[in-house]
């Protein structure tokens, strides 16, 4: 009997120990879970606060020559390409860079052949061929000590110019911010700071002016469309027009809703209807693909367009390709001013 009682006591103690261990483990797991949840909530709150703070700081930003918004790391990287000795004979394969040289008072010995206009004062300068495939014979005859090209065509030009003993530098020209960056690089390198500051100041003043106009206003959601010879595509903020929309603070649905990653992407009308943008801006030109009439036929062919608020409210705008279809430092102020009318008025 005594043995039986001893066995029962031992069993009871064992069960109590096991329950105690289980409860301790459960409590520890719960505590860890609560700790992790709290940490995640804190992390999310901090991220939200950081984002909100960034928005607030950006909203109150005023640009100046000392605070021009140019990315310093990209500026230094671009400037580091140039030779120590400032060249005297420059050729450029890029129309936007040709414009910058003009604004800085630098006359190149060769400029690109292009359907896009170059400054009238440079019309008599030797043409070296297309931006992607310059004429090597012409380039050689001009005896340049520097070739300026667009960063987007670096690999193409490097292959074309392979074997030539020629110093090259490539600058960004795709977006509004790229234009400011490259103008600053050229002005700094060629020691044309007065001319550079004069051109930059006009652009920065326009940015500040439009920033004040945007205060207190709820900006519309926007879809950007470009017509090609085959179809119409949606444009992200990587495009020149997209960069202008981003600068003005409007919501480009290509980025926020459609989540496209390429500069130009096919239009999925089902997703567009779901996003239902307030404004649709169409870039169409007969010289570069689709025309205004072709877009009207696109709407007639696909009645889904008529379901959009932008269509019902007459907020589909056809843009001037010469202003918005080509990156241009000379037209930048005009482009910002004109596109702002659709957002701020």
N, C-alpha and C positions, 0 to 999 in steps of 0.2 A: 504493500500500500504506500509506504514511504517512498519507494522508488517511483511509483506512479505519480505521486505528488511532485516529486523533484522534476520528473520529465515534463509535467504540465507547466511548472514554473519556468523551466528553461525555454520551452516552446513559446510561452507568452512573452518572455523577455526578447527572444529572437524576433518575434513578430513586431514588437514595439520598436525595436532598433531599425528594422527594415522600413517601417512606416515613417520613422523619423528621418531616415536617409532619403526616402522618396520625397517627403515634404521639403527637405532642405534643397534637394536637387530642383524640385518644381519651383520653389521660391527663388532659387538662383537664376533659373531660366527666365522666370517672370521678371525679375529685377533687370536682367540683361536686356530683355525685350523692351522694357520701359525705358531703360537707359538709351538703347539704340534708337527707339522711336523719338525720344526727346532730342537726341543728337541730330537725327534727320530733320526734325521739325525746325530745330535751331539753324541747321545748315540751309534749309529752304527759306527760312525767314531772312537770314543774312543775305542770301542770294537775291531775294525779292527787294530787300532794302538797298542792296548795291545797285540793282537795276533801276530802282526808282530814283536813287541818288544820281545815277548817271544821266537819267532823263532830265532831272531837274537841272543838273549842271549844264547839260547840252542846251536846254531851253534858254538858260540865261547867258549863254556864251556870246560874246561880241568879238568879232574878228578884227585883227589889226595886223600891221606888218610884223609885229613881235609875236602875235598869236594868229598865224595864218591858216592853221589847220592842216598844214602839210606834215605828213608822217616823217619824222626825223630819221628813223632807221632806213626807210626807203630812199630818202634824199641822199644820205651818206653813201648808201650802196650804189646808187646811180652815178653819183659824182666820182666815185672811185674808179670808174671805167676809163676816164679821160686821161690822156697823156700829160706828163708833167709840163711839157712845153706847149703853150697854147698855139694851135694850128692857125695858119693863115689862109689855107685853101680848103674850104669845107664843101662837101656835096651832101645833099639830103635826099632820101628816098620817100620821105613822108610829108604830106601836105600840112598836117597840123604842126609839125616841127618847122616847116618852111615859114608858116605864119609867125611862129615864135621868133625865128631869126629876124624876120621883118620888124616886129615890135621892138626888138633889142637893138636894131640898127646894125645888124650883121648881114653882109651881102655874101651869099654862097656863090661858088663858081658853077654849081650844077643843081638843078631842082628836078622833081619828078614830073613825068608826063601823066596827067590825070584829068578825068572829066570833072573833078571837083576843082573849084577855082583857087588859084594862088594869088597873092597880092599883085596888083597891076604893075607895081614898080619892078617886079621880078619876071615879067613876061618875056623880056629880051634875053634872059639868062639861058644858057645851054640846058636842054632837056636831056636827062640821062635814061629815060625809059620808065616803065611801070614800077610802082613801089615794090612789087614782089620779084620782078625780073629786070633789073637795070641792065642797060646795054654796056657790057664790059669794055668794049672798044672805046666808047665815048668816055666812060669813067677813066680809063687809062690815059686818054689824051688830055684830060683836064688836070692830071697830076695832083690829085687831092692829097692832103695829109691827114684828113679825117672824113669818115663817112658816118652820117647820122641816120639811124633807121628806127622804126617802131619796134618796141619790145615784142609785140605780138608776131612779128615777122622775123625774129632773130634767127631761128633755125633755118628758115627758107633762104634768107640772105647769106647766112654763113655758108650754106651749101653752094649757092650761086657764085659767091665771091671766093670760094676755096682756091688757094694757090696764089691769090693776089697779096702782095706785100702792102697792106693797107690797114691803118688803124681804124677801128670801128667802135661806135658807142650806140647803145640802144636805150631808148627812153619810152616810158609808158604814155599811151595816147588814147586809151579806150574810154575813159570816163571823165567826168567833170573834175574830180580830184586829181586824176592823172595829169590833166592839163596844167593845173596849178603847180604840181610837183615838178613837171618837166620844164616849165618856164623858169621856175626858181633855180633848178639845176643849171640850165644854160646861162641865165643871168649871172649866177655866182661864178661859174667857171670862166666865162668870157669877160668877167669884171665889168658887166653892164648893169650895175645895181640901180642906178637912177632910172634907167628905162624899165628895168624889171619891176621896181617898186611902183612906178607910175601905172603900169599895166595891172599889177596885182591889186593895187589900192582900189581901182575901179571895180574889180570883181568882188573884193571883200566888202566894199561899201554896198554893193547890190545884195550880197548875202545878208548883211546886217539889216538892210531896209526890208527885205522879205521876211526875215525872222521876226521883226516887230509887227508886220502885217498878220503873221500867223498866231500871235499871242491871243489866247482866249477863244480861238476858233477850233471847231471840230472838223478836221480835214476828211475828205471823202476817201473811200476805197477806190482803187484804180486798176484797170487792166490795160496793158500796153500791147498793141497788136502791130505787127509788121507784115506787109504783103510781099511775097516773093513771086517769081514767075510761075511757081507750081501751086502754092497755097498760102494761107495766112498762119502766122505763128505768134505765140505769146512771148513777150520779152521780160527778162528778169532784171534785177538791179545791176547786173553786170554790163548791160548795154549802156550806151551813152544816154539815151532817153531815160532809162531806168535810174541812172545815177543822178539825173536832174530831179526826178520824182523823189528819190531818197533824200536828196539835199533839202528839198522843200518840206519834207516830213510827212508826205502822204503815204497811205498804205497800198503798196503794190501787191495785189493778190497772188501774183506769180510766186512771190517769196513767202508771204504769210499764210496763204491757204493752199495753193496748188503745189507748193513745195518743190518747184522745179530747180534744178541745179545748173542747167546749161543756160547760156546767154539767150538762145532762141529754142523754143520747144513747140511741138505740135499742140494745137488747141483741142482739148477734150471738152466738148460743149456741156456734157453732163456735169462735170466738175465746175465749169464756169457758171452754169445756172445755179448750182448749190452755193457758190461764193457770191453771186449776184452783185458785181461791182457797181458803185454809184456812177462812175465815169469810165468811158472807154476812149482811149486815145489811139488813133490809127495812123501809122506811118506808111504812106503809099506814094509811089512815084513811078510814072511810066518809064523813066530812064533807068530805074533800078528794080524793075519787077512789076508789081501790081499797080493798078491805077485806082483812083477814087471810084470810077464806074464799076470796076471789077469787084470792089468791096460791096457796093450796093447790090450787085448781082449775087454775091455770096449770101447776103441777108435774105434776098428773095428766094434763093435756092434752099436755104435752111431756116425754116420758120422758128427754130429754137431761139435765134437771136431776138425775136420779138417778145420773148418771155422775160427778158432782162429789164431791170429797172432803168438802166441807162438808155435803153431804146425807148421805153415808154415815156421817160422824162426828157427826151431829146438831148441826152448827154453823151452822144457819140460824136467825137470831134475828129476831123481829118486834119492832120498836121502838115506843115510845110516841110518837105524833105530837106530843102536847102538849109533850114535852120536846125532841125532836130535829127536829121539822118546822118550828119557828118560831124565828127568831133572837131570843134573849132574854138580856139581861144579868142578869136576876134568876135565870134557870134555868141559867146557864152553869156554875156549880159542880156542880150536880146532873148536867148532861149529861156533863161530863168524868168525874165519878165513876162514873156508870153504864156509860158506854161502855168505860172502862178495865177493867171486870170481864171483858170479852171478850178482852182482850189481855194483861193482866198476871197473871191468876190461873191 
